[in-house]
Amino acid sequence: MNVPTTSRPRLVLAICCASIVVVVMDISIVTVALPSIRRDLGASVSGLQWTVDAYTLVLAAFLVLGGSAADRFGRKRVFQCGLAVFGLGSLLCSVAPGIGWLIAARALQAVGGTMLNPVAMAIVATTFPVPAERARAIGVFGSMSGLALALGPILGGALVDGLGWRAVFWVNVPIIAAALVATALFVPESRAPRARRFDPVGQGLVLLVLGSVVAALIESHRLGWTSPWILGLLALAGLGVLGILAYEPRRADPLLELRLFRSVSFSAAIVMALFALCGFGAFLFVTTQYLQDVRGMTPLTAGLCLLPVGVLVLVLSPRTGRFVGTRGPRWPLVVAGVALAAGGAVSAFLGPATPLPAVLATFLLFGVFLGAVNPPITNTAVSGMPGSMAGVAASLASAGRQTGTTLGVALAGTGNTHGVWWLVAGLGAGLLALALLSTGRRAAATADRAAALFDELSLPRPTG
């Protein structure tokens, strides 16, 4: 096994945190720029949705592939490649002459992001070999994700107000350049002792399913649900699911390890990740346009209105992680589900004349939700899994988050705003129900039985 050594582990952690901040922030930072992009490029609502979803869709589809490529070819090497591609994509976004070019550049950005998100986590885990130090480092790294997602609209508002919407993309370029230099100087190389084989067929099937569903949701607003194109896309998605169920169990190293889903805890964690970020993705897409188009705020003022969300994430995320470590994931998940359901229900009654303090109080509910939801979902996904499967389980939970964000943005443009908010409330209720289901004794027993299926993978391979 190639174990990396470095004399500056905290600097390596800072480099990895910088990478996750720009990748995750680019999910939310662009939302506050959407009204300006629509005016400047003459984009339709579906064009705006694709501006967000081209990014999150690629992240969701190729996240696991990025992690396995780093295990095989070297984490530092793949991390550097990801930085370069992400920087190039950001530069192309900043000079895009039309909405089609912008969507394509966003997809290129996300290709780089797939080589940063899971790889940075692996670099952090191997840089800190002492378990207690590793836990603290992963806690810091994980908190950066939620914080970046919540603070993106604030930074985006300041940039759009002062420099225009293109600034939300070119601001990444100097950060990426500095990270490339620092990675070359300070990040050690490492590989997994046993890299998982590539699964191109499984990867294609996953992309087919996600792409077809998202395209159907976005274009249904324009074409209608009975359109042959929409029905064809849904049929393709169904065929893709059947293909996954038929093909993946036959693989030695499948992209989607379906045996993990025999654990109620793991299955619920994936669905909870999807529900949670679907709700938050819809919240960001609708709210930033409500604040600017309905209430007439500037991008900066709209971003500042979301400051309560960022503050609560900053305050609650570390405390939630510690609580999960000592007392388990149930109560944070319950709190997150209740907060999301209440936030969606209350938001359905917001209007142009709603007092601003009432609007900000509603946003507090979403801050509580986001600050409480991420650590317990990851904990629930990997709970009871053997070491050989913990990384795969965590990667699939991350893919569930990205898929949820993609679907949330797609759903946010398919109907009226009131319907979207009641959908968010329903997602919160579903999250609450799954929290209670996935953290009981019966769920733990199914996780133990699922883990037993992978015991042989934890054993060293015979030599000679």
C-alpha positions in Angstrom: 0.0 0.0 0.0 1.3 3.4 -0.9 1.0 5.5 2.3 1.7 9.2 1.7 3.8 11.3 4.1 3.8 15.1 4.4 5.3 17.5 6.9 2.4 19.9 6.4 -0.9 18.0 6.8 -2.9 21.1 7.6 -1.8 22.7 4.4 -2.9 19.6 2.5 -6.3 19.9 4.3 -6.5 23.5 3.4 -5.9 22.7 -0.3 -8.5 20.0 -0.3 -11.0 22.3 1.4 -10.4 25.0 -1.2 -11.2 22.5 -3.9 -14.4 21.3 -2.3 -15.5 24.9 -1.7 -15.2 26.0 -5.3 -16.9 22.8 -6.6 -19.8 22.9 -4.2 -20.2 26.7 -4.2 -20.6 26.6 -8.0 -23.8 24.6 -7.4 -25.4 27.5 -5.5 -23.4 30.6 -6.5 -24.9 30.5 -10.0 -28.5 30.6 -8.8 -28.3 34.3 -7.7 -26.9 35.1 -11.2 -29.8 33.4 -13.1 -31.9 36.5 -13.5 -28.9 38.4 -14.9 -28.0 35.5 -17.2 -31.6 35.4 -18.5 -31.6 39.1 -19.4 -28.1 39.2 -20.9 -28.3 35.9 -22.9 -32.1 35.9 -23.6 -32.4 32.5 -21.9 -35.6 30.6 -21.3 -36.6 29.0 -18.0 -35.5 25.6 -19.2 -32.1 27.2 -20.3 -31.6 28.5 -16.8 -32.5 25.1 -15.4 -29.9 23.4 -17.6 -27.3 26.0 -16.6 -27.6 24.6 -13.1 -28.4 20.9 -13.9 -25.7 20.4 -16.6 -23.3 20.9 -13.7 -25.0 18.8 -11.0 -26.0 16.0 -13.5 -22.4 15.4 -14.6 -21.3 15.5 -10.9 -23.9 13.0 -9.9 -23.3 10.6 -12.8 -19.5 10.5 -12.7 -18.7 11.0 -9.0 -18.0 7.3 -8.3 -15.9 7.0 -11.5 -13.7 9.9 -10.4 -13.0 8.3 -7.1 -12.1 4.9 -8.7 -9.9 6.6 -11.3 -7.9 8.3 -8.5 -7.5 5.0 -6.7 -6.0 3.4 -9.8 -3.9 6.2 -11.4 -2.9 8.2 -8.3 -4.9 10.6 -6.2 -2.6 13.6 -6.6 -2.4 13.1 -10.4 -6.2 12.9 -10.8 -6.7 15.8 -8.4 -4.4 18.0 -10.5 -6.2 17.0 -13.7 -9.5 17.8 -12.0 -8.2 21.3 -11.0 -7.1 22.0 -14.5 -10.3 20.9 -16.2 -12.4 22.8 -13.6 -10.4 25.9 -14.1 -10.7 25.7 -17.9 -14.5 25.1 -17.6 -14.8 28.2 -15.3 -12.9 30.3 -17.8 -15.1 29.2 -20.7 -18.2 29.9 -18.6 -17.0 33.4 -18.0 -16.7 34.2 -21.8 -19.8 32.2 -23.0 -21.5 34.1 -25.9 -24.8 32.3 -25.5 -26.8 30.0 -23.2 -25.9 26.9 -25.2 -22.2 27.6 -24.8 -22.7 28.3 -21.1 -24.4 25.0 -20.5 -21.6 23.1 -22.3 -18.9 24.9 -20.3 -20.8 24.1 -17.1 -20.7 20.4 -18.0 -16.9 20.7 -18.6 -16.6 22.4 -15.2 -18.4 19.4 -13.6 -16.1 16.9 -15.3 -13.3 18.5 -13.4 -15.4 18.5 -10.2 -15.9 14.8 -10.4 -12.1 14.5 -10.1 -12.0 16.8 -7.0 -14.9 16.0 -4.7 -14.3 12.3 -3.9 -10.5 12.5 -4.5 -10.0 15.3 -2.0 -11.8 13.3 0.7 -9.5 10.3 0.0 -6.4 12.6 0.2 -7.5 14.0 3.5 -8.2 10.5 4.9 -4.7 9.2 3.9 -2.9 12.4 5.0 -4.1 12.0 8.6 -3.3 8.4 9.6 -4.1 8.8 13.3 -7.8 8.0 13.7 -8.6 11.0 16.1 -6.8 13.5 13.8 -8.5 11.9 10.8 -11.9 12.3 12.3 -11.3 16.0 13.0 -9.9 16.6 9.6 -12.8 14.9 7.9 -15.2 16.9 10.1 -13.6 20.2 8.9 -13.6 19.0 5.3 -17.3 17.9 5.5 -18.4 21.2 7.1 -16.9 23.1 4.1 -19.4 21.4 1.8 -22.5 22.6 3.6 -21.0 26.1 4.2 -20.1 26.5 0.5 -23.5 25.5 -0.6 -25.2 28.0 1.7 -22.8 30.9 1.2 -22.6 30.7 -2.6 -25.6 33.0 -3.2 -24.1 35.7 -0.9 -20.8 35.7 -2.7 -22.6 35.4 -6.0 -24.8 38.4 -5.2 -21.8 40.6 -4.4 -20.0 39.6 -7.6 -23.0 40.0 -9.9 -23.9 43.4 -8.3 -20.3 44.7 -8.6 -18.9 43.0 -11.7 -21.7 41.2 -13.5 -22.7 37.5 -13.7 -19.6 36.4 -15.5 -17.6 37.2 -12.4 -19.1 34.2 -10.5 -17.1 32.0 -12.9 -13.8 33.8 -13.5 -13.3 34.2 -9.8 -12.6 30.5 -9.7 -9.6 30.8 -12.0 -7.0 32.4 -9.6 -8.2 30.0 -6.8 -7.7 27.0 -9.0 -4.3 28.3 -10.2 -3.1 28.7 -6.6 -4.4 25.2 -5.7 -2.6 23.7 -8.7 0.8 25.2 -7.5 0.2 24.2 -3.9 -0.8 20.7 -4.9 2.3 20.2 -6.9 4.4 21.4 -4.0 2.8 19.9 -0.9 0.3 17.1 -1.7 1.8 13.6 -1.6 0.9 10.9 -4.1 -1.2 7.9 -3.0 -3.1 5.0 -4.5 -5.6 2.5 -3.1 -4.2 -1.0 -2.3 -6.9 -2.5 -4.5 -8.4 -0.3 -7.2 -11.9 -1.1 -8.3 -12.2 -2.1 -12.0 -13.9 0.4 -14.4 -17.5 -0.3 -15.4 -18.2 1.6 -18.6 -21.5 -0.2 -19.2 -22.8 0.6 -15.7 -21.5 4.2 -16.1 -23.4 4.6 -19.4 -26.6 3.2 -17.9 -26.4 5.6 -14.9 -25.9 8.5 -17.2 -28.8 7.3 -19.4 -31.2 7.1 -16.4 -30.3 10.4 -14.8 -30.0 12.3 -18.1 -33.4 11.1 -19.4 -35.2 11.8 -16.1 -33.8 15.3 -15.8 -34.4 16.2 -19.5 -38.0 15.0 -19.2 -38.6 17.1 -16.1 -37.1 20.2 -17.5 -38.6 20.0 -21.0 -42.1 18.9 -19.8 -42.9 22.5 -19.0 -42.4 23.4 -22.6 -43.5 20.2 -24.4 -46.1 18.8 -22.1 -46.1 15.4 -20.3 -47.9 13.7 -23.2 -45.3 14.8 -25.8 -43.7 11.8 -27.6 -40.3 13.3 -26.7 -41.1 13.3 -23.0 -42.7 9.8 -23.1 -39.6 8.5 -25.0 -37.2 10.0 -22.4 -39.2 8.3 -19.6 -39.1 5.0 -21.5 -35.4 5.3 -21.9 -35.0 5.9 -18.2 -37.1 2.8 -17.4 -34.9 0.7 -19.8 -31.8 2.1 -18.2 -33.0 1.0 -14.7 -33.8 -2.5 -16.0 -30.3 -2.6 -17.6 -28.7 -1.7 -14.3 -30.7 -4.3 -12.4 -29.7 -7.0 -15.0 -26.1 -6.1 -15.6 -24.6 -4.7 -12.4 -25.0 -7.9 -10.2 -22.9 -9.8 -12.7 -19.9 -7.5 -12.3 -17.0 -8.3 -10.0 -16.6 -4.5 -9.3 -19.8 -2.9 -10.3 -20.2 0.9 -10.4 -23.4 0.5 -8.4 -22.9 -2.2 -5.7 -26.6 -3.3 -5.5 -25.9 -5.6 -2.5 -25.4 -2.5 -0.4 -29.1 -1.7 -0.8 -30.0 -4.8 1.2 -29.2 -2.6 4.2 -32.3 -0.6 5.2 -30.0 2.1 6.7 -27.9 2.5 3.5 -31.0 2.5 1.2 -32.7 5.1 3.4 -29.6 7.2 3.5 -29.4 7.4 -0.3 -33.1 8.3 -0.5 -32.7 10.8 2.3 -29.8 12.4 0.6 -31.9 12.7 -2.6 -34.9 14.1 -0.7 -32.8 16.6 1.3 -30.9 18.1 -1.6 -33.9 18.0 -3.9 -35.6 20.2 -1.4 -32.7 22.6 -1.0 -32.0 22.7 -4.7 -35.7 23.8 -5.3 -35.4 26.3 -2.5 -32.4 28.0 -4.0 -33.7 28.1 -7.5 -37.1 29.5 -6.6 -35.9 31.8 -3.7 -33.2 33.7 -5.6 -35.7 34.5 -8.4 -38.4 35.4 -5.9 -36.2 37.9 -4.1 -35.0 39.5 -7.4 -38.0 39.2 -9.8 -40.9 39.5 -7.3 -39.5 41.7 -4.6 -37.2 43.7 -6.8 -34.0 43.2 -4.9 -30.5 43.6 -6.3 -28.4 40.4 -6.5 -26.3 41.5 -3.5 -29.3 42.2 -1.3 -30.9 38.9 -2.4 -27.6 37.1 -1.5 -27.5 38.8 1.9 -31.0 37.7 2.6 -29.7 34.1 2.5 -27.0 34.9 5.1 -29.1 33.3 8.0 -28.9 30.0 6.1 -25.1 30.3 5.9 -24.7 31.3 9.5 -26.8 28.4 10.8 -24.9 25.9 8.7 -21.6 27.3 10.0 -22.8 27.0 13.6 -24.8 23.8 13.5 -22.7 21.5 11.2 -19.8 20.9 13.5 -22.1 20.5 16.5 -24.3 18.1 14.5 -21.2 16.0 13.6 -20.2 15.7 17.2 -23.7 14.8 18.3 -23.9 12.1 15.7 -20.6 10.7 16.9 -21.8 10.4 20.5 -25.5 9.8 20.3 -26.3 8.6 16.8 -28.0 10.1 13.7 -31.7 9.8 14.6 -32.4 13.2 16.3 -30.5 15.4 13.8 -32.3 13.7 11.0 -35.7 14.2 12.7 -34.8 17.9 13.3 -33.8 18.3 9.6 -37.0 16.6 8.3 -39.2 18.8 10.5 -37.4 22.0 9.5 -37.6 21.2 5.8 -41.3 20.3 6.0 -42.1 23.5 8.0 -39.9 25.6 5.7 -41.7 24.4 2.6 -45.2 24.8 4.1 -44.5 28.3 5.4 -42.8 29.4 2.1 -46.0 28.5 0.2 -47.6 31.6 1.8 -44.8 34.1 1.0 -45.8 36.9 -1.4 -44.6 40.2 -2.8 -45.9 42.1 0.3 -44.8 39.6 3.0 -42.7 41.5 5.6 -39.0 40.9 5.2 -38.5 39.7 8.8 -41.1 37.0 8.1 -39.2 36.0 5.0 -35.9 35.8 6.8 -37.5 33.8 9.6 -38.6 31.3 7.0 -35.1 31.0 5.7 -33.9 30.2 9.2 -35.8 26.9 8.9 -33.8 26.0 5.8 -30.6 26.9 7.6 -31.5 24.5 10.5 -32.3 21.8 8.0 -29.1 22.1 6.0 -26.9 22.4 9.2 -28.4 19.2 10.6 -28.8 16.9 7.6 -25.4 16.2 6.1 -23.4 14.5 8.9 -26.1 12.0 9.9 -26.8 11.0 6.3 -23.1 10.1 5.7 -23.1 8.3 9.1 -26.2 6.3 8.2 -24.8 5.3 4.8 -21.6 3.9 6.1 -22.9 2.6 9.5 -22.1 -1.1 9.8 -20.3 -1.3 6.5 -16.9 -3.0 6.4 -13.9 -0.9 5.6 -13.8 -2.3 2.1 -17.2 -0.8 1.3 -17.2 2.4 3.4 -15.7 4.5 0.6 -18.2 3.2 -2.0 -21.1 3.8 0.4 -20.0 7.4 1.1 -19.5 8.0 -2.6 -23.0 6.8 -3.4 -24.4 9.0 -0.7 -22.6 12.0 -2.3 -24.0 11.0 -5.7 -27.5 10.9 -4.1 -27.0 14.5 -2.9 -26.0 15.7 -6.3 -28.8 13.8 -8.0 -31.2 15.4 -5.5 -30.0 18.9 -6.3 -30.3 18.2 -10.0 -33.9 16.9 -9.6 -34.8 19.8 -7.3 -33.8 22.4 -9.9 -35.6 20.4 -12.6 -38.8 20.2 -10.6 -38.7 23.8 -9.6 -39.4 25.0 -13.1 -42.2 22.5 -14.0 -45.1 24.1 -12.1 -46.3 27.1 -10.1 -44.3 28.3 -7.1 -47.0 27.2 -4.6 -46.8 23.6 -5.9 -43.0 23.6 -5.6 -43.2 24.7 -2.0 -45.7 22.0 -1.1 -43.4 19.5 -2.8 -40.6 20.7 -0.6 -42.8 20.2 2.5 -43.6 16.7 1.3 -39.9 15.9 0.9 -39.4 17.1 4.5 -42.1 14.7 5.7 -40.5 11.9 3.7 -37.1 12.7 5.3 -38.7 12.5 8.7 -40.3 9.2 8.1 -37.1 7.7 6.7 -35.1 9.1 9.7 -37.3 7.0 12.0 -37.2 4.0 9.8 -33.5 3.9 9.2 -32.2 4.4 12.7 -34.0 1.6 14.6 -32.8 -1.9 15.6 -34.3 -3.6 12.6 -32.5 -1.3 10.2 -29.2 -2.0 12.1 -29.8 -5.7 11.7 -30.2 -5.4 8.0 -27.0 -3.4 7.8 -25.1 -6.2 9.7 -26.5 -8.8 7.2 -25.5 -6.7 4.2 -22.0 -6.1 5.7 -21.5 -9.8 6.0 -21.8 -10.2 2.2 -18.6 -8.1 1.8 -16.5 -9.7 4.5 -14.4 -11.5 1.9 -13.4 -8.2 0.3 -11.8 -7.1 3.6 -9.5 -10.1 3.6 -6.0 -9.8 2.1 -5.6 -11.4 -1.3 -3.4 -14.5 -1.5 0.0 -14.0 -3.0 2.2 -16.2 -5.0 
